[in-house]
C-alpha cells in the first residue's frame, strides 16, 4: 500500500482531477487548501519580497490531495485519464504527484496493517 500525494497548482483543473481520481477508484481522498511558501515569505518578511515576481494573486494557491492507493498502476491510469480529458499536463504546470510507501497503517475498514 502507498500514499498518493498530489499538489494541484492550477485550480481550474480541480474538477478534472477529482473525476480522474474517482475513475480509478479513489473515493476517500483528503483535500487541503494550501499556499506556496514564496507567497508566505513575501507577505511576512518584506526582506524576501524582491526575490519573487508579481503576477496573478491566485497563482500560489493550491490543493494538497492525500489518499492511500493499493496499486501504483492506478496512478498511471489517473494520468492517462487526465490527458484523455484534454488536461495539458505536459504543457502547463498543473500538478505534481508523489507516491510514498506506507509501512504501517490503521483504519476501521482495514484494521492494523504493518
VOVONU-716616 format. One record per atom (N, C-alpha, C): residue number from 1; residue in one letter; z, y, x. Coordinates in pm, 1 decimal. Example, Ala and Ser with C-alpha at 12.3 -4.5 7.8 and 13.67 -1.06 7.14 Angstrom:
+-----+-----+----------+----------+----------+
|   n | res |        w |        v |        u |
+-----+-----+----------+----------+----------+
|   1 |   a |    780.0 |   -569.0 |   1319.0 |
|   1 |   a |    780.0 |   -450.0 |   1230.0 |
|   1 |   a |    780.0 |   -330.0 |   1320.0 |
|   2 |   s |    708.0 |   -225.0 |   1285.0 |
|   2 |   s |    714.0 |   -106.0 |   1367.0 |
|   2 |   s |    787.0 |      3.0 |   1290.0 |
+-----+-----+----------+----------+----------+
END
This chain:
+-----+-----+----------+----------+----------+
|   n | res |        w |        v |        u |
+-----+-----+----------+----------+----------+
|   1 |   x |      0.0 |   -116.7 |     85.2 |
|   1 |   x |      0.0 |      0.0 |      0.0 |
|   1 |   x |      0.0 |    123.1 |     89.9 |
|   2 |   x |    -69.1 |    228.5 |     44.6 |
|   2 |   x |    -82.4 |    350.9 |    121.8 |
|   2 |   x |    -51.4 |    472.4 |     34.3 |
|   3 |   x |    -24.3 |    583.8 |    101.5 |
|   3 |   x |     -3.3 |    710.9 |     33.7 |
|   3 |   x |   -128.3 |    795.2 |     52.4 |
|   4 |   x |   -187.5 |    837.8 |    -56.8 |
|   4 |   x |   -303.5 |    925.5 |    -55.4 |
|   4 |   x |   -255.3 |   1068.9 |    -68.0 |
|   5 |   x |   -299.0 |   1153.7 |     24.3 |
|   5 |   x |   -266.4 |   1296.2 |     21.3 |
|   5 |   x |   -397.4 |   1372.7 |     17.3 |
|   6 |   x |   -411.6 |   1458.5 |    -83.2 |
|   6 |   x |   -530.5 |   1543.0 |    -94.6 |
|   6 |   x |   -484.8 |   1687.7 |    -97.6 |
|   7 |   x |   -545.3 |   1768.9 |    -12.9 |
|   7 |   x |   -524.0 |   1913.0 |    -15.0 |
|   7 |   x |   -651.6 |   1974.6 |    -72.2 |
|   8 |   x |   -643.6 |   2020.0 |   -195.4 |
|   8 |   x |   -758.6 |   2077.5 |   -264.6 |
|   8 |   x |   -759.3 |   2227.3 |   -241.3 |
|   9 |   x |   -853.8 |   2274.6 |   -161.4 |
|   9 |   x |   -857.0 |   2416.2 |   -125.3 |
|   9 |   x |   -949.2 |   2499.3 |   -213.3 |
|  10 |   x |  -1038.6 |   2436.5 |   -288.0 |
|  10 |   x |  -1125.4 |   2509.3 |   -380.9 |
|  10 |   x |  -1089.4 |   2465.3 |   -522.4 |
|  11 |   x |  -1006.9 |   2546.1 |   -588.9 |
|  11 |   x |   -952.9 |   2507.9 |   -719.0 |
|  11 |   x |  -1057.4 |   2503.2 |   -829.1 |
|  12 |   x |  -1177.6 |   2553.8 |   -803.0 |
|  12 |   x |  -1285.7 |   2543.2 |   -900.8 |
|  12 |   x |  -1323.3 |   2397.6 |   -927.1 |
|  13 |   x |  -1288.6 |   2308.7 |   -835.7 |
|  13 |   x |  -1322.6 |   2167.5 |   -847.8 |
|  13 |   x |  -1205.0 |   2080.2 |   -890.7 |
|  14 |   x |  -1098.4 |   2142.8 |   -938.8 |
|  14 |   x |   -978.6 |   2068.6 |   -977.7 |
|  14 |   x |  -1008.6 |   1962.7 |  -1083.8 |
|  15 |   x |  -1079.6 |   1999.3 |  -1186.1 |
|  15 |   x |  -1110.1 |   1905.2 |  -1293.7 |
|  15 |   x |  -1195.7 |   1789.4 |  -1242.8 |
|  16 |   x |  -1293.6 |   1819.0 |  -1156.0 |
|  16 |   x |  -1377.3 |   1713.1 |  -1098.3 |
|  16 |   x |  -1292.3 |   1614.8 |  -1017.9 |
|  17 |   x |  -1198.7 |   1667.0 |   -941.2 |
|  17 |   x |  -1112.4 |   1581.9 |   -859.4 |
|  17 |   x |  -1024.8 |   1495.0 |   -948.2 |
|  18 |   x |   -964.7 |   1552.6 |  -1051.5 |
|  18 |   x |   -879.3 |   1474.2 |  -1141.0 |
|  18 |   x |   -959.1 |   1363.1 |  -1210.1 |
|  19 |   x |  -1079.8 |   1394.9 |  -1255.0 |
|  19 |   x |  -1163.2 |   1293.6 |  -1320.0 |
|  19 |   x |  -1202.8 |   1183.1 |  -1222.3 |
|  20 |   x |  -1235.0 |   1220.2 |  -1098.8 |
|  20 |   x |  -1272.0 |   1120.3 |   -997.9 |
|  20 |   x |  -1153.1 |   1031.2 |   -963.1 |
|  21 |   x |  -1033.1 |   1088.6 |   -958.8 |
|  21 |   x |   -913.1 |   1007.3 |   -934.4 |
|  21 |   x |   -893.0 |    907.6 |  -1048.1 |
|  22 |   x |   -906.8 |    954.3 |  -1171.1 |
|  22 |   x |   -890.9 |    864.8 |  -1285.8 |
|  22 |   x |   -996.1 |    755.8 |  -1286.4 |
|  23 |   x |  -1117.2 |    787.7 |  -1239.5 |
|  23 |   x |  -1225.2 |    689.3 |  -1241.3 |
|  23 |   x |  -1200.1 |    572.9 |  -1145.6 |
|  24 |   x |  -1114.0 |    593.6 |  -1044.8 |
|  24 |   x |  -1079.8 |    483.7 |   -953.2 |
|  24 |   x |   -942.3 |    424.7 |   -985.5 |
|  25 |   x |   -887.6 |    461.3 |  -1100.7 |
|  25 |   x |   -763.3 |    400.7 |  -1147.3 |
|  25 |   x |   -636.4 |    472.3 |  -1105.4 |
|  26 |   x |   -647.8 |    591.6 |  -1048.3 |
|  26 |   x |   -528.5 |    667.2 |  -1009.0 |
|  26 |   x |   -488.3 |    755.0 |  -1126.8 |
|  27 |   x |   -380.2 |    716.3 |  -1191.8 |
|  27 |   x |   -335.7 |    785.0 |  -1312.4 |
|  27 |   x |   -200.7 |    854.3 |  -1295.1 |
|  28 |   x |   -127.5 |    821.9 |  -1188.8 |
|  28 |   x |      9.8 |    870.4 |  -1175.8 |
|  28 |   x |     29.8 |    956.9 |  -1051.9 |
|  29 |   x |    -63.6 |   1040.8 |  -1022.1 |
|  29 |   x |    -50.7 |   1129.4 |   -905.9 |
|  29 |   x |     45.6 |   1243.6 |   -936.6 |
|  30 |   x |    104.9 |   1297.3 |   -830.7 |
|  30 |   x |    188.6 |   1417.3 |   -841.0 |
|  30 |   x |    110.6 |   1533.5 |   -782.4 |
|  31 |   x |    124.7 |   1651.3 |   -843.8 |
|  31 |   x |     46.5 |   1767.8 |   -801.6 |
|  31 |   x |    139.7 |   1886.6 |   -781.8 |
|  32 |   x |    121.7 |   1957.5 |   -669.3 |
|  32 |   x |    198.3 |   2078.0 |   -639.3 |
|  32 |   x |    105.0 |   2193.8 |   -609.4 |
|  33 |   x |    143.0 |   2312.2 |   -657.6 |
|  33 |   x |     75.1 |   2434.4 |   -616.3 |
|  33 |   x |    123.6 |   2468.1 |   -476.5 |
|  34 |   x |     32.6 |   2512.6 |   -391.6 |
|  34 |   x |     69.5 |   2544.6 |   -254.1 |
|  34 |   x |    -12.8 |   2662.9 |   -205.3 |
|  35 |   x |     29.8 |   2718.5 |    -94.1 |
|  35 |   x |    -44.8 |   2825.3 |    -28.1 |
|  35 |   x |    -61.9 |   2789.3 |    117.4 |
|  36 |   x |   -170.9 |   2832.5 |    174.6 |
|  36 |   x |   -194.5 |   2811.3 |    315.5 |
|  36 |   x |    -93.9 |   2893.5 |    395.7 |
|  37 |   x |    -50.8 |   2844.5 |    507.7 |
|  37 |   x |     50.6 |   2909.6 |    588.3 |
|  37 |   x |      8.8 |   3048.9 |    633.0 |
|  38 |   x |   -118.7 |   3069.7 |    660.9 |
|  38 |   x |   -157.8 |   3201.7 |    711.8 |
|  38 |   x |   -129.6 |   3313.0 |    612.3 |
|  39 |   x |   -138.5 |   3287.5 |    482.4 |
|  39 |   x |   -107.5 |   3389.8 |    382.4 |
|  39 |   x |     42.1 |   3421.8 |    384.7 |
|  40 |   x |    125.5 |   3320.4 |    401.7 |
|  40 |   x |    269.7 |   3342.7 |    408.0 |
|  40 |   x |    306.9 |   3424.1 |    530.7 |
|  41 |   x |    249.7 |   3389.9 |    644.0 |
|  41 |   x |    278.7 |   3465.0 |    765.5 |
|  41 |   x |    232.1 |   3608.8 |    753.1 |
|  42 |   x |    117.4 |   3628.5 |    690.6 |
|  42 |   x |     61.7 |   3762.4 |    674.6 |
|  42 |   x |    152.2 |   3850.8 |    589.5 |
|  43 |   x |    204.7 |   3794.0 |    480.4 |
|  43 |   x |    285.8 |   3875.7 |    391.0 |
|  43 |   x |    428.4 |   3895.0 |    441.8 |
|  44 |   x |    484.6 |   3795.6 |    510.7 |
|  44 |   x |    622.8 |   3804.8 |    554.8 |
|  44 |   x |    639.6 |   3873.9 |    689.3 |
|  45 |   x |    541.2 |   3860.7 |    773.6 |
|  45 |   x |    552.0 |   3915.8 |    907.7 |
|  45 |   x |    428.8 |   4001.7 |    936.4 |
|  46 |   x |    443.9 |   4131.0 |    923.5 |
|  46 |   x |    329.0 |   4219.0 |    943.1 |
|  46 |   x |    272.6 |   4206.3 |   1083.6 |
|  47 |   x |    349.7 |   4158.2 |   1177.5 |
|  47 |   x |    302.9 |   4136.1 |   1313.9 |
|  47 |   x |    180.0 |   4045.9 |   1315.2 |
|  48 |   x |    176.7 |   3946.2 |   1223.5 |
|  48 |   x |     67.9 |   3849.3 |   1221.8 |
|  48 |   x |    -53.2 |   3896.4 |   1141.0 |
|  49 |   x |    -41.8 |   4003.2 |   1067.4 |
|  49 |   x |   -148.4 |   4040.9 |    974.8 |
|  49 |   x |   -280.1 |   4070.1 |   1045.0 |
|  50 |   x |   -276.6 |   4114.2 |   1168.5 |
|  50 |   x |   -400.2 |   4141.3 |   1239.1 |
|  50 |   x |   -475.6 |   4015.7 |   1278.7 |
|  51 |   x |   -411.5 |   3901.1 |   1276.6 |
|  51 |   x |   -477.0 |   3777.3 |   1317.2 |
|  51 |   x |   -558.8 |   3713.7 |   1205.5 |
|  52 |   x |   -538.1 |   3756.8 |   1082.1 |
|  52 |   x |   -602.3 |   3691.0 |    969.4 |
|  52 |   x |   -701.0 |   3784.7 |    902.6 |
|  53 |   x |   -813.7 |   3727.1 |    861.7 |
|  53 |   x |   -914.7 |   3809.0 |    795.8 |
|  53 |   x |   -880.0 |   3827.8 |    649.3 |
|  54 |   x |   -925.2 |   3939.2 |    590.9 |
|  54 |   x |   -904.3 |   3964.8 |    448.8 |
|  54 |   x |   -999.8 |   3879.8 |    367.8 |
|  55 |   x |  -1016.4 |   3911.6 |    240.6 |
|  55 |   x |  -1109.0 |   3835.9 |    158.1 |
|  55 |   x |  -1050.6 |   3808.9 |     22.6 |
|  56 |   x |  -1098.3 |   3703.5 |    -36.6 |
|  56 |   x |  -1057.5 |   3663.7 |   -170.5 |
|  56 |   x |   -906.4 |   3642.0 |   -176.8 |
|  57 |   x |   -843.2 |   3703.3 |   -275.0 |
|  57 |   x |   -697.5 |   3693.6 |   -288.5 |
|  57 |   x |   -651.6 |   3551.4 |   -319.4 |
|  58 |   x |   -738.9 |   3468.7 |   -375.8 |
|  58 |   x |   -701.7 |   3332.8 |   -414.2 |
|  58 |   x |   -748.2 |   3228.2 |   -313.9 |
|  59 |   x |   -807.4 |   3270.8 |   -204.6 |
|  59 |   x |   -866.0 |   3172.6 |   -113.8 |
|  59 |   x |   -761.9 |   3083.2 |    -47.5 |
|  60 |   x |   -639.1 |   3127.2 |    -37.5 |
|  60 |   x |   -536.3 |   3046.2 |     27.0 |
|  60 |   x |   -453.7 |   2964.7 |    -70.8 |
|  61 |   x |   -484.7 |   2972.3 |   -199.6 |
|  61 |   x |   -416.8 |   2888.6 |   -297.1 |
|  61 |   x |   -478.0 |   2749.5 |   -291.0 |
|  62 |   x |   -395.2 |   2648.6 |   -310.1 |
|  62 |   x |   -443.7 |   2511.3 |   -307.4 |
|  62 |   x |   -351.7 |   2422.1 |   -388.4 |
|  63 |   x |   -397.2 |   2302.1 |   -412.4 |
|  63 |   x |   -316.1 |   2199.7 |   -477.1 |
|  63 |   x |   -295.4 |   2087.1 |   -377.3 |
|  64 |   x |   -175.6 |   2032.9 |   -374.7 |
|  64 |   x |   -146.4 |   1913.7 |   -297.5 |
|  64 |   x |   -128.1 |   1800.3 |   -397.7 |
|  65 |   x |   -204.3 |   1694.4 |   -380.2 |
|  65 |   x |   -202.0 |   1580.4 |   -471.2 |
|  65 |   x |   -154.1 |   1458.8 |   -392.1 |
|  66 |   x |    -53.1 |   1391.3 |   -443.8 |
|  66 |   x |      1.3 |   1271.1 |   -381.0 |
|  66 |   x |     -4.6 |   1154.2 |   -478.0 |
|  67 |   x |    -43.4 |   1038.8 |   -427.4 |
|  67 |   x |    -41.6 |    918.0 |   -509.4 |
|  67 |   x |    -39.8 |    796.4 |   -417.9 |
|  68 |   x |     22.8 |    688.4 |   -463.5 |
|  68 |   x |      8.9 |    564.5 |   -388.0 |
|  68 |   x |   -121.8 |    498.5 |   -429.7 |
|  69 |   x |   -181.3 |    428.2 |   -336.3 |
|  69 |   x |   -304.4 |    354.7 |   -364.8 |
|  69 |   x |   -288.5 |    212.9 |   -312.8 |
|  70 |   x |   -353.3 |    119.8 |   -379.5 |
|  70 |   x |   -345.4 |    -20.2 |   -338.7 |
|  70 |   x |   -455.5 |    -57.9 |   -240.1 |
|  71 |   x |   -571.9 |      7.6 |   -252.0 |
|  71 |   x |   -686.0 |    -27.0 |   -166.8 |
|  71 |   x |   -748.4 |    100.3 |   -109.4 |
|  72 |   x |   -773.1 |    100.8 |     20.8 |
|  72 |   x |   -839.8 |    215.5 |     83.3 |
|  72 |   x |   -981.5 |    233.5 |     30.6 |
|  73 |   x |  -1043.2 |    125.0 |    -15.7 |
|  73 |   x |  -1177.9 |    135.2 |    -70.7 |
|  73 |   x |  -1182.8 |    226.3 |   -192.7 |
|  74 |   x |  -1069.0 |    240.1 |   -261.8 |
|  74 |   x |  -1064.0 |    332.5 |   -376.0 |
|  74 |   x |  -1095.9 |    475.1 |   -332.9 |
|  75 |   x |  -1056.0 |    511.8 |   -211.4 |
|  75 |   x |  -1081.9 |    648.5 |   -164.8 |
|  75 |   x |  -1230.1 |    668.5 |   -134.4 |
|  76 |   x |  -1298.4 |    565.1 |    -86.3 |
|  76 |   x |  -1443.4 |    574.3 |    -64.6 |
|  76 |   x |  -1515.8 |    593.3 |   -197.5 |
|  77 |   x |  -1471.4 |    518.4 |   -297.7 |
|  77 |   x |  -1530.2 |    531.6 |   -431.3 |
|  77 |   x |  -1500.1 |    669.8 |   -490.2 |
|  78 |   x |  -1380.1 |    720.4 |   -466.4 |
|  78 |   x |  -1341.2 |    854.5 |   -510.8 |
|  78 |   x |  -1437.7 |    959.7 |   -454.7 |
|  79 |   x |  -1462.4 |    954.5 |   -324.0 |
|  79 |   x |  -1554.9 |   1049.5 |   -260.4 |
|  79 |   x |  -1695.8 |   1032.0 |   -316.0 |
|  80 |   x |  -1740.3 |    908.1 |   -332.5 |
|  80 |   x |  -1873.3 |    881.4 |   -388.3 |
|  80 |   x |  -1887.1 |    937.8 |   -529.4 |
|  81 |   x |  -1782.4 |    923.2 |   -609.4 |
|  81 |   x |  -1785.7 |    975.4 |   -746.5 |
|  81 |   x |  -1794.4 |   1127.7 |   -748.0 |
|  82 |   x |  -1723.1 |   1193.2 |   -657.2 |
|  82 |   x |  -1732.4 |   1339.5 |   -648.5 |
|  82 |   x |  -1873.3 |   1382.8 |   -609.3 |
|  83 |   x |  -1930.7 |   1315.4 |   -511.2 |
|  83 |   x |  -2066.9 |   1350.0 |   -468.5 |
|  83 |   x |  -2167.8 |   1323.9 |   -579.7 |
|  84 |   x |  -2150.7 |   1214.4 |   -653.8 |
|  84 |   x |  -2239.4 |   1183.1 |   -765.4 |
|  84 |   x |  -2229.1 |   1288.0 |   -876.0 |
|  85 |   x |  -2111.8 |   1350.6 |   -887.8 |
|  85 |   x |  -2091.3 |   1454.7 |   -988.5 |
|  85 |   x |  -2144.5 |   1590.3 |   -941.7 |
|  86 |   x |  -2198.7 |   1595.3 |   -820.4 |
|  86 |   x |  -2256.2 |   1719.6 |   -770.2 |
|  86 |   x |  -2159.8 |   1809.1 |   -694.2 |
|  87 |   x |  -2043.7 |   1757.8 |   -657.9 |
|  87 |   x |  -1946.4 |   1836.3 |   -580.9 |
|  87 |   x |  -1994.5 |   1839.0 |   -435.0 |
|  88 |   x |  -2022.7 |   1957.7 |   -380.3 |
|  88 |   x |  -2081.6 |   1968.5 |   -245.3 |
|  88 |   x |  -1978.3 |   1954.1 |   -132.9 |
|  89 |   x |  -1921.6 |   1835.2 |   -119.3 |
|  89 |   x |  -1813.9 |   1812.2 |    -22.7 |
|  89 |   x |  -1856.4 |   1836.6 |    121.7 |
|  90 |   x |  -1982.3 |   1812.0 |    153.3 |
|  90 |   x |  -2028.8 |   1826.1 |    291.3 |
|  90 |   x |  -2081.9 |   1966.0 |    321.4 |
|  91 |   x |  -2089.6 |   2051.3 |    219.9 |
|  91 |   x |  -2142.2 |   2186.8 |    238.3 |
|  91 |   x |  -2036.2 |   2294.5 |    226.1 |
|  92 |   x |  -1925.4 |   2263.8 |    157.6 |
|  92 |   x |  -1817.5 |   2360.0 |    135.2 |
|  92 |   x |  -1683.8 |   2296.0 |    169.4 |
|  93 |   x |  -1587.7 |   2380.6 |    207.5 |
|  93 |   x |  -1451.0 |   2333.0 |    231.6 |
|  93 |   x |  -1381.1 |   2322.9 |     96.5 |
|  94 |   x |  -1386.3 |   2205.2 |     38.0 |
|  94 |   x |  -1330.9 |   2184.0 |    -95.3 |
|  94 |   x |  -1198.9 |   2109.1 |    -89.0 |
|  95 |   x |  -1192.6 |   2004.5 |     -7.5 |
|  95 |   x |  -1070.2 |   1926.6 |      1.7 |
|  95 |   x |  -1060.0 |   1858.2 |    136.5 |
|  96 |   x |   -937.5 |   1823.0 |    169.5 |
|  96 |   x |   -907.9 |   1735.3 |    282.1 |
|  96 |   x |   -829.9 |   1618.3 |    225.9 |
|  97 |   x |   -855.8 |   1498.8 |    280.2 |
|  97 |   x |   -791.3 |   1379.4 |    228.2 |
|  97 |   x |   -731.6 |   1300.7 |    344.6 |
|  98 |   x |   -610.6 |   1250.5 |    324.0 |
|  98 |   x |   -540.0 |   1174.0 |    426.3 |
|  98 |   x |   -482.3 |   1048.8 |    362.7 |
|  99 |   x |   -479.6 |    939.8 |    439.2 |
|  99 |   x |   -421.0 |    815.2 |    392.4 |
|  99 |   x |   -313.9 |    775.0 |    493.6 |
| 100 |   x |   -191.7 |    757.8 |    444.3 |
| 100 |   x |    -77.5 |    725.2 |    529.5 |
| 100 |   x |    -21.3 |    590.0 |    484.8 |
| 101 |   x |     -4.1 |    496.9 |    578.8 |
| 101 |   x |     54.3 |    367.3 |    540.8 |
| 101 |   x |    198.9 |    382.2 |    491.9 |
| 102 |   x |    232.4 |    305.1 |    390.7 |
| 102 |   x |    369.4 |    302.7 |    337.5 |
| 102 |   x |    433.2 |    171.7 |    381.5 |
| 103 |   x |    545.2 |    179.4 |    450.7 |
| 103 |   x |    611.5 |     55.9 |    494.9 |
| 103 |   x |    714.3 |      7.8 |    393.2 |
| 104 |   x |    773.5 |    101.6 |    319.1 |
| 104 |   x |    875.8 |     66.3 |    221.1 |
| 104 |   x |    861.7 |    158.7 |    100.9 |
| 105 |   x |    881.4 |    102.3 |    -16.4 |
| 105 |   x |    880.7 |    185.5 |   -136.9 |
| 105 |   x |    964.2 |    119.8 |   -245.5 |
| 106 |   x |   1001.4 |    201.4 |   -343.3 |
| 106 |   x |   1071.7 |    151.2 |   -461.4 |
| 106 |   x |   1024.4 |    231.7 |   -581.3 |
| 107 |   x |    998.4 |    164.0 |   -689.7 |
| 107 |   x |    976.8 |    228.1 |   -818.8 |
| 107 |   x |   1023.1 |    130.1 |   -925.8 |
| 108 |   x |   1048.2 |    180.2 |  -1042.4 |
| 108 |   x |   1089.8 |     95.1 |  -1153.9 |
| 108 |   x |    982.1 |     -7.9 |  -1181.4 |
| 109 |   x |    857.2 |     32.7 |  -1169.1 |
| 109 |   x |    744.6 |    -55.2 |  -1200.1 |
| 109 |   x |    728.3 |   -168.0 |  -1098.0 |
| 110 |   x |    741.1 |   -135.4 |   -968.9 |
| 110 |   x |    713.9 |   -235.3 |   -864.7 |
| 110 |   x |    839.0 |   -298.3 |   -806.9 |
| 111 |   x |    953.8 |   -232.1 |   -824.0 |
| 111 |   x |   1074.1 |   -278.3 |   -757.5 |
| 111 |   x |   1070.6 |   -237.7 |   -610.8 |
| 112 |   x |   1150.7 |   -305.2 |   -530.7 |
| 112 |   x |   1159.3 |   -273.2 |   -388.4 |
| 112 |   x |   1050.9 |   -351.5 |   -313.5 |
| 113 |   x |    970.8 |   -277.4 |   -235.4 |
| 113 |   x |    868.9 |   -340.7 |   -152.5 |
| 113 |   x |    894.4 |   -293.4 |     -9.7 |
| 114 |   x |    911.7 |   -384.5 |     81.8 |
| 114 |   x |    937.4 |   -342.2 |    219.3 |
| 114 |   x |    954.7 |   -451.9 |    308.6 |
+-----+-----+----------+----------+----------+
END
